Amino acid sequence: MLRRILPAPAKMPSNLARLALSGSAAALGGILTYWTFLALRQGHILFNSRELPVVHLSDDFSVYSHDVPGGKVRGYVYHPDGEDALRDLFIYFAGRGEDVRATSKVLHRLPEGFGFAAANYRGVADSQGEPSELASIEDAIMFSEHLRERFPGVRLHVVGRSLGTGVAIQLVAKRDHFTSLQLVTPYDSMLEVAKRRFPLVPLSLLLRNRFESLRHCREVAAKTQILLAQSDEVVLAERSQKLIDAWPTAVTVETIGESDHHNIMQLEETWLRLLDFALSEIMPEPKAA
């Protein structure tokens, strides 16, 4: 007699298969949690916001502040020869996580009549509030307007470093009362810089603070100099070059010898270049085609 052969019952997943599925689900959950964290905290991560130890400044500094949601933005103006002696003033926008009060260690390089002004970004050092691209631009405009009103006869020179180049470019694009603009280790887009650091994150969807300098530079009319580091592992040369190639007017480009992304603002050559360009009455030669 022929027997009907029935299909074998399906086997239950083995313990190994269950573990694999469980591990995959946990990994996916971890990735989604990490992406959510980056999306929600991106302003704090981008600006590296944190409270920093108190830095005691001399009487050569005056203090600035304005109210923001959650506290105050605080800034400082350096005028060692007195406010009445100021003829030129650097307005400085710092790099990621940089406390502008620490810059006081190198300000002795400034000549007589030259001052320095800077404010900490929201959430950084002694400034409060939630950091973001929009907030940094709003604060930059308020700070620069304060300086223009307080020192009406002083030439204002904007300097941005790394992250701060994005702030500096947008400020000068929106206001036309600056004598010069200088960018130290600039980038074309924060999105492109961040992609290298977070290669597995869909930043095109998540990143709100993009600092699209490639787009905003089109509105800049001030004479401009760009200072590059000899070795830069943070802002790659191609990111700076794309910005240089897109600059709408003549631009001077210099590379600081023996510099990297982190030490460039401590080097004497950097300050000499900044000062020479700011004090020069000659417009830069057109960039090479």
C-alpha positions in Angstrom: 0.0 0.0 0.0 1.2 3.4 -0.9 1.5 5.9 1.9 0.8 9.5 1.5 4.0 11.4 2.2 3.2 14.6 4.1 5.6 17.6 4.2 7.8 17.7 7.2 6.6 20.3 9.7 8.5 23.6 9.6 11.3 23.7 12.1 11.2 26.3 14.8 14.0 28.9 14.6 17.1 27.7 16.4 18.5 29.5 19.4 21.2 30.8 17.2 18.7 32.3 14.7 16.7 33.8 17.6 19.9 35.4 18.9 20.8 36.7 15.5 17.3 38.3 15.0 17.4 39.8 18.5 20.9 41.2 17.9 19.9 42.7 14.6 16.9 44.3 16.2 19.0 45.7 19.1 21.6 47.0 16.7 18.9 48.7 14.6 17.3 50.2 17.7 20.7 51.4 18.8 21.4 53.1 15.5 18.0 54.8 15.5 18.5 56.0 19.0 21.9 57.4 18.1 20.5 59.2 15.0 17.7 60.6 17.2 20.2 61.8 19.8 22.3 63.5 17.0 19.2 65.1 15.6 17.9 66.5 18.9 21.3 67.5 20.3 23.0 68.6 17.1 23.4 72.2 18.1 25.2 71.3 21.3 27.3 68.7 19.5 28.2 71.1 16.6 29.2 74.0 18.9 30.6 71.7 21.6 28.6 73.6 24.2 29.7 73.3 27.8 30.5 75.5 30.7 34.2 76.2 31.0 36.3 77.4 34.0 36.4 81.1 34.8 39.1 83.1 33.0 40.1 86.3 34.8 40.6 89.2 32.4 42.6 92.4 33.0 41.2 95.9 33.1 42.1 96.1 29.4 38.8 94.4 28.7 35.3 95.7 28.9 32.3 93.3 29.1 29.3 92.9 26.8 26.1 90.9 27.1 22.6 90.7 25.7 19.6 88.6 26.8 18.6 85.4 25.1 16.1 82.7 26.0 17.7 80.8 28.9 20.2 83.5 30.0 22.8 85.8 28.4 25.3 85.8 25.6 28.6 87.3 26.9 31.4 89.0 25.0 34.5 91.0 25.6 36.3 94.0 24.0 40.0 94.4 24.3 41.4 98.0 24.2 44.7 98.2 26.1 45.3 101.8 25.2 41.8 102.9 26.2 38.6 103.0 24.1 39.4 106.5 22.8 42.6 105.2 21.3 40.9 102.5 19.1 41.3 103.0 15.4 40.8 99.3 14.2 38.9 96.4 15.8 38.9 92.7 15.0 35.5 91.1 15.6 36.3 87.5 16.0 34.1 84.4 15.6 35.6 81.4 17.3 36.0 77.7 16.3 34.0 74.8 17.8 34.0 74.8 21.6 36.5 77.7 21.8 36.3 80.0 24.8 37.0 83.5 23.4 38.4 84.6 26.8 41.4 82.2 26.2 42.4 84.3 23.2 43.6 87.0 25.6 46.9 85.1 25.8 47.9 86.1 22.3 46.4 89.6 22.1 49.7 91.2 23.0 50.6 90.9 19.4 48.2 93.6 18.4 49.7 97.0 17.7 48.8 100.3 19.3 45.3 101.4 18.4 44.1 97.9 17.4 41.5 96.2 19.6 39.8 92.8 19.7 36.1 91.9 20.3 34.5 88.5 20.6 31.5 86.8 22.2 31.0 83.2 23.2 28.3 81.2 21.3 25.2 80.3 23.2 25.9 77.4 25.6 29.7 77.8 25.3 31.9 78.8 28.2 30.0 81.6 30.1 27.2 82.2 27.6 23.8 80.6 28.1 21.0 79.5 25.8 20.5 76.9 23.1 23.2 77.0 20.3 22.3 76.9 16.7 23.2 78.4 13.3 20.3 80.9 13.4 21.1 81.9 17.0 24.8 82.5 16.2 23.9 84.8 13.3 21.4 86.7 15.3 23.9 87.2 18.1 26.7 88.2 15.7 24.5 90.9 14.2 23.5 92.3 17.6 27.2 92.2 18.8 28.5 94.0 15.7 25.7 96.6 15.8 26.6 97.3 19.4 30.3 97.7 18.5 29.5 100.0 15.5 27.4 102.3 17.8 29.9 102.3 20.6 32.9 102.9 18.4 31.5 104.9 15.5 34.9 106.0 14.1 36.6 102.7 14.3 37.3 100.4 11.3 35.7 97.0 11.9 37.5 93.9 10.6 35.6 90.5 10.8 37.7 87.4 11.4 36.2 83.9 11.5 38.0 80.7 12.4 36.8 77.2 11.4 33.1 76.9 12.6 33.2 80.7 13.0 33.9 81.3 9.3 30.3 80.3 8.6 29.1 82.9 11.1 31.5 85.6 9.7 30.4 85.1 6.1 26.7 85.4 6.9 27.3 88.5 9.0 29.2 90.3 6.3 26.7 89.2 3.7 23.9 90.8 5.7 25.8 94.0 6.8 28.0 96.3 4.8 29.8 98.3 7.4 33.0 96.2 7.6 36.4 97.1 6.3 37.6 93.6 5.7 36.7 89.9 6.1 39.3 87.2 7.0 38.6 83.5 7.2 40.9 81.0 8.9 40.5 77.4 7.8 37.1 77.9 6.2 34.8 75.3 4.6 32.2 75.3 1.9 29.4 73.6 3.8 29.2 72.2 7.3 27.1 69.3 5.9 30.1 68.3 3.8 32.5 68.5 6.7 30.1 66.6 9.0 29.7 63.7 6.5 33.3 62.8 6.9 33.0 62.6 10.7 29.6 60.8 10.7 29.7 58.6 7.5 26.8 56.3 8.5 24.4 59.0 9.5 21.8 60.4 7.0 22.9 63.9 7.7 21.2 65.2 4.6 17.9 64.5 6.4 18.9 65.3 9.9 21.3 68.3 9.9 19.6 71.6 10.4 22.7 73.7 11.1 24.3 73.5 7.7 26.3 76.8 7.4 26.1 76.8 3.6 29.0 79.2 3.1 29.2 78.3 -0.6 25.7 80.0 -1.0 26.1 82.9 1.4 29.4 84.0 0.1 27.7 85.3 -3.1 26.5 88.3 -1.1 29.9 89.3 0.3 31.4 92.5 -1.1 34.1 93.2 1.6 37.8 92.7 0.7 38.6 89.1 1.8 41.6 87.1 2.8 41.6 83.3 3.5 44.3 81.7 5.7 44.8 78.0 5.4 46.7 75.6 7.6 49.6 73.7 6.2 48.2 70.5 7.6 44.5 70.3 8.3 42.8 67.0 9.1 39.5 68.6 10.2 38.6 70.9 7.3 40.2 69.2 4.3 41.8 71.2 1.6 39.1 70.4 -0.9 36.4 71.9 1.3 38.3 75.2 1.5 39.2 75.2 -2.2 35.6 74.8 -3.2 34.8 78.0 -1.2 37.8 79.8 -2.7 36.7 78.8 -6.3 33.2 80.1 -5.7 34.2 83.5 -4.1 32.5 86.3 -6.1 35.2 88.9 -5.8 39.0 89.1 -5.5 40.4 87.1 -2.6 43.8 86.7 -1.1 44.8 83.2 -0.1 47.8 82.4 2.1 49.0 79.2 3.8 50.5 79.5 7.3 53.7 77.5 7.6 54.0 74.8 10.3 50.4 75.1 11.2 47.5 72.7 11.7 43.8 73.1 12.3 44.3 73.5 16.1 47.4 75.6 16.5 47.0 78.1 13.7 45.6 80.9 15.9 48.5 80.6 18.3 51.1 81.3 15.7 52.7 84.7 15.3 52.6 84.4 11.5 48.8 84.1 11.5 48.5 87.4 13.5 51.0 89.2 11.2 49.0 88.1 8.2 45.7 89.2 9.8 47.1 92.6 10.7 48.9 93.2 7.4 45.8 92.5 5.4 43.5 94.6 7.7 45.7 97.6 7.6 46.5 97.4 3.9 44.7 100.0 1.8 45.4 97.9 -1.4 42.7 95.6 -2.7 44.0 92.0 -3.3 45.0 90.9 -6.7 42.3 88.9 -8.6 42.6 85.2 -7.9 44.1 83.0 -10.6 41.6 81.4 -13.1 
